[in-house]
């Protein structure tokens, strides 16, 4: 599944923000790269907003996952499988979604 650029008339349907406390930057990048390979899915890293350094905290604030109208049930299941794989290896994802796209 190759990443397809979003066409101008393809609208975002849904977005979610997740994080895994303590997950290293390299792993966040790996997760985002895997998610971007799924048709209808875009993934971005959210910068860390903490003003205090904590060695145990991640350098990243989380992961923004955006779904377009092109995502179908098969692709949604693929996203869930990717996230489950990393959750089993590194710990639970926390949903920190703050807004809904109409």
ChimeraX attribute file (.defattr): number of C-alpha atoms within 10 A of each C-alpha:
attribute: neighborCount
match mode: 1-to-1
recipient: residues
	/A:1	9
	/A:2	8
	/A:3	15
	/A:4	13
	/A:5	11
	/A:6	16
	/A:7	7
	/A:8	6
	/A:9	7
	/A:10	12
	/A:11	15
	/A:12	18
	/A:13	15
	/A:14	15
	/A:15	19
	/A:16	17
	/A:17	21
	/A:18	18
	/A:19	21
	/A:20	21
	/A:21	18
	/A:22	16
	/A:23	20
	/A:24	15
	/A:25	15
	/A:26	11
	/A:27	12
	/A:28	23
	/A:29	16
	/A:30	12
	/A:31	20
	/A:32	20
	/A:33	15
	/A:34	17
	/A:35	24
	/A:36	21
	/A:37	17
	/A:38	22
	/A:39	23
	/A:40	24
	/A:41	26
	/A:42	22
	/A:43	22
	/A:44	18
	/A:45	19
	/A:46	16
	/A:47	12
	/A:48	12
	/A:49	9
	/A:50	11
	/A:51	6
	/A:52	7
	/A:53	9
	/A:54	10
	/A:55	8
	/A:56	10
	/A:57	16
	/A:58	19
	/A:59	21
	/A:60	22
	/A:61	23
	/A:62	24
	/A:63	24
	/A:64	18
	/A:65	20
	/A:66	20
	/A:67	21
	/A:68	17
	/A:69	14
	/A:70	14
	/A:71	17
	/A:72	13
	/A:73	8
	/A:74	11
	/A:75	19
	/A:76	15
	/A:77	12
	/A:78	16
	/A:79	21
	/A:80	12
	/A:81	12
	/A:82	15
	/A:83	16
	/A:84	15
	/A:85	13
	/A:86	18
	/A:87	13
	/A:88	10
	/A:89	8
	/A:90	15
	/A:91	14
	/A:92	15
	/A:93	19
	/A:94	12
	/A:95	13
	/A:96	14
	/A:97	14
	/A:98	8
	/A:99	10
	/A:100	9
	/A:101	10
	/A:102	8
